[in-house]
Amino acid sequence: SAEADANDTSSAVRVADDINSTNLSLIDDLTLPYTFKTVALMQASTIVFPVGKKIFWQGYYTESDGGSNWGLVEAGAGIEDGGSEFNLLDGKHVAANLAGKNINVKKFGAVGDGVADDTVAIQTALNFSLSTTIPKGTYVTSATLDMTSQQCLYGIPNNQWDVIIKPTAAVLLAIDIGGRTNLAHFTIDMVNTTNATGVMVAETLLGNIIKMDDVLIKNCLGTGFGIEIREVVGLDFYNVRVIESTTGMKIQGNTGSFGTYMSFTNCAFRAGGVGLLITRGYGITFNNCLFEDNDEEGVFINTLDFVERVVFRNCWFERNYTSSASNYQVVVDSTNAGAITEDITFDNNFFYRANVAKTAHFIKASGVRWNGNMHQSTAATVLFDTNTNGWVSEQTNSFDNGALVDSTGLIEELSSSASGTWTATLVSSGNVTGTPTFASGTYVKNGRKVTLWGSWAVNVTSTSADVFVQMAGIPFNTATATAFHVGTCTLSANNYSTGTVDDPSGGTSNRILAGISGGVVAIGGVQTLDFTVTYETV
């Protein structure tokens, strides 16, 4: 390695203390490397080296400080960046041996003593190499470290406690990630800052997977976050911990966009406020994660517009929001205007020692699975509010104290499933010649959720009026006053004439109506009206 080469002077002429040597036989012989103790001594030397001369330096600032390397003398001045090219007094430069290496930040002048500002050294190393390593030490930074392209940052040895990045008070964001990156084996300590965030991940494209392994983030106090995640497509965190921060992690997105396909395994969140806050997101999974000693909720899903397919599996919840008997360790709230929260799963989790706090509260969520969870607590109540809608699955949970409270009447085990065919009965029709004929119908039922498919043969009279078929005889009784009438329909010869399916009586008649607006009906004559609809059973 360059480190070993620079400290092995058996084949080199060691004249580091004699930076102004005039021994031309030593200087001009390209077979004899030349060694300096430090980079500063090399750059201060008045020796005129020939092009092609190999030069070693045994340290960056002092011998054996981790910044040793070697390079070759090249003609003309180089572009000095503190690590890859060093200018000499004779007008030439030394091109450092860095090709194809995991670049140690100390080769770019980082010190890691907890005092020196290492921002430029670390950022320059990141910009130069796709893979950058940080050896044991405390690295002070005075600006955000930017990782917006395909870059890796690894602490060595493989222990998050040995490598510490410690931003100064002026830094509001320690590391900004905006592309495919890997981070591993270090700590971010924001103890000198206020209202600052440890890591922000934003605006990555499909295929740009972000990975973080064995990273500790702490002391993010005030309005910042330990981790803030925005419009991410693909993320894999393993053994990432956020502690002693106001909010552990926030998963969000801008209005109309959100993060997708995220996986968190063996991660831990312990905060002075909420451990995990989700406001927008899709396809998020937490496996074997710890939510412990958060002063507010361990998990708070506070949907701003859209949260779907979030899974908590084999996670541990302990002593979250224990200050009041009206609090819950987990809250899922979808009461914001226009918010949709669907398909939320808690499987095989352990809820322990909540003191007076209850376990979970679901408010207006749709499609909840609460299965196989164990509750050992003085108040292990799980509450589904009356305005929760959609199916709710509850299977094989155990309660030492407390119980599951269903204010919705929606709970049914999803193991209750069925499928088959059905035949509709015509109630009325519009803008058709003759009597529509029901061609075929199928259904699938999972718990309380039913999805129907069906087709009518219709003869469209006019291309300027609404086409509709109202039908009865749908399988299973529909739930009254619920938003079950979600569906679409199409006319076979009108490629873009998508219509809607609803219940004309708000769930009281057990009927549905499939219709196409006259404004999009382009072709008359005999056609097929295909439709699908999803609804809830009583």
N, C-alpha and C positions, 0 to 999 in steps of 0.2 A: 504494500500500500504506500501511498505518498507519505503517510505519517511515519511508517517504518523507514522508508528510504531517506527521509529528511533527517532522521536521528542516527542513521548509519553512515558514518563518515570514513569508514575503512577504505572506500574506493574514491573518496573525494578529497580535495585539498582544502582543509579547514583554515580559512584565513578571515574568519568573521570579525576578529578584532582589528584586522588590518584592512580596512575598507578602501585604502588608497594604495594598494600594492602596485609595484611597478615590475614585478617578476613576470616578464612577457612569456617565458617558457611555460609558466603555470596558467597564464591568462589565455594564450592563443591556442593551446592544445585542446582540441574539441573532444579528445578521449578522456580528459580529466575534468570531472564536474567540479564546480566551485560552490562552497557552502558559506552562508551567512547565518548568524544567530537569529535575526529577526527581519521582517519586511522593511522596517525603517532603516536598518543598517544597509540593506541591499539598495534601497532607493537613494541613500545619501552617499553611496560610494562614487568616487571619481574614476574608477577603473573603466576603461573602454573595452567592453567585451565584444568578441566577434559574433556575428550572426550564427546561430546554431549551438552556442554554448549552453550547456545544461547548468542551471543554478538551483541549489537547494536553499531553503530557509527553514530553520529548526523550530520556529514558532512565529506567531503573528506579532505579538507585543513582547513576549518573553519566551525563552526556550521552553519547549514541551508544554505550551499552553493550549494545544489542540489545533493551532492554526498553521502547522507545518505543511509544506508542500514542495513541489519543484516545478520548474518550467524551462522553456527554451527561449533564448534571446532571438528576437525578430527585429527586422529593420523598421525604422520609423516609430513615431509615437503611437501608443495604443489608446484605446478608449477606457480610461480607468474607471472601474466600478468597485474597487476595493477587494476584488477576489480573483477575477479571471485575467486581468491585464494590469501590469505594474510598469509605469514609466521609469526609465533610468536617466541619470544626468547627461549621458552622452547622446541623447536623442532617440535611442532605441527603447524597446520595451520587452518585458518578459511575459510570455503567454503561459499561464499556469496550466498544469495538467489536471483538467477537470472533466474531460470528455467521458461520457458513459458512466458517471459515478453518482452515488448518493452523496449529495453535497452537504458537508458539515458547515453549519452557519459560522463556525469559528474560522473557517478558511476565508470568510468575507469580513472578518474583524469583529464578530460578536464576542462579548466578554463573559456574560452570564454571572456576574458577581453581585447582582442586585443593586448596583449603583450606576454603572455606565448605561447610557442609552443605546440599546441594541436594535432600534427600529430599522435603521437604514441597512444594517448588515443582514438582518433576517429577511427583509423585503427584497433586497438585491439577490440574495441566494434563491429565494422563491422564484423571482423573475427569470433567473438564469437556468434553473434546473427543474425537471419534472418531479424530482424526488429530493427532498431536503430533510436533513436530520439535525436534531438539537441535542447536544450532550447534556449531562447532568449540570444543573445550575439554575439560577434565577435571572430571568431576562427582562429588563425594564423596557417598555415600549411607550413612546409618546405620541403615537398615531395608530390608526387602524391598519392591521395587516390585511392586505387585499389578496384573496385567492379566487380569481375570476376565470381562470383557465384550468387546463388539466394539470393539477399540481398535487403533490403529496407532502405532508409535514409530519415527521415521526420523531418522537422523543427516544433517546437512547441513554441508558438501557431501557428495556420494555417495562417501565414502571411509571405510572402517572405522578407519583409523589416526588420523583427525582428531578423532573423538569418543570419549571414554573415560569409562565409568562405573566408578568405583572405590569399592567398599564398604569400610567400616571393619571393624575386627577383630571386632566384635560380630555382624556379619551372617553368617548361615549359608546364606542363599539370596538371590542378587542380584535375580532376576526370577522371579515366579510367574505362569504362564500357565494359565488355566482356561477359555478360550473362544476364539471366532474372533478371531485377532489377526494382525497383520503387524509384523515387526521387521526393520529394515534399516540398514546403514551405520554400525555403531559397534562398539566394543570393550568387553568386560567384563573387567576386570583384578582378580582376587581376591588380589593379592599381599599385602594386609594381613590376610588371613583364614587360618584353618586348619580343615580338615574341613568346608568349605563348598562349595556347588554354584552354578554360574553361572546356569543356566536350568533350571527344572522345568516340564514340560508334563504336565498331569494332567486326567483326567475331562472330556473334550470329547465332545459329542454328534455324531451323524451330520450332516454338512453344515457343521459348524463347522471349516472348514479353517484350519489354522495354517500361516503362511508365515514363513520366515526367510531373508533374503538378505544376503550380504556382512556377516556378523557374525563377529567373532573373540572367542573366550573363552580365557582363559589363567590359569595359576597357581592352579588349583583343586587344592590339595594335601591329602593326608590321606584321610579316609574319604568325602569328597564326590565329585562328578562335574562334569565340564565341563557336560554336559547330561544330565538324567534325564527319561525319557519313560515315562509310565504308561498309563492307559486312554484312548488317543487314537484317534479315528475320523477319519482324514484329516489328513495332515501333508505339507508340501512344503518341504524345505530346499534352498537353492541357495547354493553358495560360502560355506558355514559351516565355520569351522576351530576346532578345539580343540587347543591346544598347551600344553606345559610344565605338564601336570596329571597327577595320579596315575592316574585313569581318565578317558579321553576322553569317552565317551558310554555310558550304560546304558539299554537298552530293556527295560522290565519291565512288570509289572502286578500287581495283587493276586491272591491265589489264586482261580482260577476266572474271571479276567478278564484281558484283555490288549489291547495296542495293535494297531490294524489299519490297513491302507492308508497306508503311509508311503513317501515318496520322498525320496532324498538324491542330489543331483547336484553334481558338482564340489566335494565336501566333503573335508576333510582331518582326520586324527586322528593326533596325535603325543603320547604320554603316557609318564610314568615307570612306568606299569604296563601295563594292557590298553588298547589303542586303542578298541575297540568291544566291549561286553559285551551279549549278548542272552540274557535268561532266559525271557521270554514274548513272543509276538508272532505276527502273521499278515499276510501280504501286504506284505513290506518289501523295497524295491528300492534298491540302491546302484549308481549309474551314474557312471563316470569319477571315482571317489573315490580318495583317497590314504591309505594306511596305512603310515606310515614312521617309523622310529626309535623304535618303542615298546619299552620295556624288557622287556615280556612280549608276549603274543600281539597281533598286529595285529587279529585278529578271534577272539573266544572266544564261541561259542554254548554256553552251559551251561544246558540246558533244565531248568526246575523242574517244569513240567507239560506245556506245549504250545508248540512253535515250528513254524510251517508256512509254506511258500511264501516263502522268503527268497532273493533273487537278488543276486548280485554280478556286474556286467557292465562290462567295459572299465576295471577298477580296477587300481591299481598298488600292489604290496606290496614293501617294501624294508627290509632291516635290522631286522626285528622279532624279538625274543626270541633274540638272537644269542649269549647267554652260554654255551650248552651245546649239544652235538651231539644231546641227547635232546629238545630243544625244537622246536616247530613255529610257523611264522608264523600258521597258522590251525588252530584246534581246534574240532571240533563234537562235543560230549559229551552223550549222552542216557542216561547210566547212573543218574541220580537215580530213586528209586522212583516209578513211575507216569508217568515223563516220556515224551512222544511228540515226536520230531523228524522231520518229513516234508518232502519236496519242497524240497531245498536245492540251489541252482544256482550254479555258478561258470562263467561263459562269457567267453572272450576276455579274460582277465586276464593281467597280466604280473607274474611273481614274480622279483625281481632282488636280487642281493647279500645273500643270507641268511647269508653266512659259514658257520659250522658248523651253523646251525639248518636244519631240514627245512622243507618247504613246508606240508603240511596233514596232519591226522590226524582221521579220522572214526571215532567210537566209538558204535556202536549207532544210527546214523541210518538212516532208511528213505527210499529214493527220493532218490538223489543224482545230480546231473548235473555232471560235471567235463569240460567240452568246450572245445576251442580255446584252452587256456591255454598260455602260454609260460613256460618255467622256465630262467632263467639264474642258476645258483647252484652253489656247490660241493657242495651236498647237497639236491638238489631232489626228495626223496622224498615221494610222496603215499601215505599208508597208510590202507587200509580195514581196520579190525580185524575179527577173526573174529566178533564179536558184532554187527557191522553187519548189518541185515536189510533186506529189500525190494530192489527193483531198483536197479541202479547203472549209469549211462550214462557211457561214456568215449569221446570221439571227438576226433581231430585235435589232440591235445596234442603239444607238443614239449619235449624235455628236453636241455639241454646236458650236464648231469651228473645222476646219480640216475635214478630211474624211478618208475613207479606200481607200488605193491605191493598186490596184491589178496589179502588173507587170507580172503576170503569166498567166492570162486568165483561171485560174483553179477554180475560186470561183463559187460554186453552192450550193444552199440550200439543205441540206441532207434530207429535207422533201420530195424531189423528189426521190422516190424510186420505184422499180418495180422488178418483178420476173416472170419467165416463162420457157418455153422450147424453144429449138432451134435445127436446123438440119445443120450439117456441109456438105460441098461439098468437095469431094476428089480432091486434086491438083496433088499430087504425093505420092509415097511410096517407101520403100526400104527394101530389104531382106524379102519379103513376096511373097507367092505363090497365084496367083489369085488377085482379087480386094477386098481390105478391105471394110467392110460394117459398116456404122455408126449406132450404136445401139440406143443411147439415148443421150440427152443433156439438161441441165438445167442451169439457170443463176439467179443471184441476183444482182440488181443494187442499190447502194446508192449514190445519187449525181453523181459524175463523176467516182466513183469506181465500177468496174464490176468484179464479180467472176463467172467463167464458170466451169461447170463440164461436162464431156463427156466420151463416150466409143466407141471403134472400135473393131470389130471382125476381127482378123488378123490370117493368117496361116504363122507362122515363118518358113522360108526356112532353115536357117543355124544358128548354135549357135556361129559362129565366126565373124559374120558381124553385123553392126549397123541395128537396126530395127527402122523405123520412118514412120510417116504419116504426110504429110503436107496438111493443110485444109484451105478452105475459108468459107465465109458465117457466120462468127462470128457476133453476134448481136452488134449493135452500132458501129460507126466508131471509130477506135482507134486514140489516140493522136500521132502525129508525133514526133519522136525523144524524146520519154520519155521511162523511164525504166518500161514499163507496163508489159513486158513479164516475169512475175515471176510465175513459176509453176513447177509441178512435174508430172511424169507419172510412171505407173508400168505395168508389164506383169503379168497376173493372175497366171501362173504356175512357175514364177521366183520370189520367195519370196523376194529376196534382190536386184532385178534388178531395182532400182529406177533411172529414167531418168529425163530429163529436158524438159521444154516447153519454146519456145521463138518465136520471130518474125524474120524470116530469112531476112527480108528487113528493119529492124530498124524502123518499124512503118509506112512504106509507102504503104504496099500492103494489109493491113487489113487481113493478113493471120497469122496462127500460125503453128508451127511444134512441134510435140511430138515425142521424140526419146529416144531409149535405146542404150547405148554403147554395141558393140559386146563383149567387154571384160567381161560383167557381164551377158550375155544371156546364160543360162544354158540348157534350154529345148526348142525344136522346136515344131511345130505342131500348131493346132488351139488354139488360146488364146484370151483373152480380154485385150486390151490396154486401161487402164483407165487414165484419166488426169484431172488436175485442173489448172487454170491459172487466175491471177488477172491482170487487166490493167486499163488504164484511157481512158475515152472518150474525144472527142474534145469538 
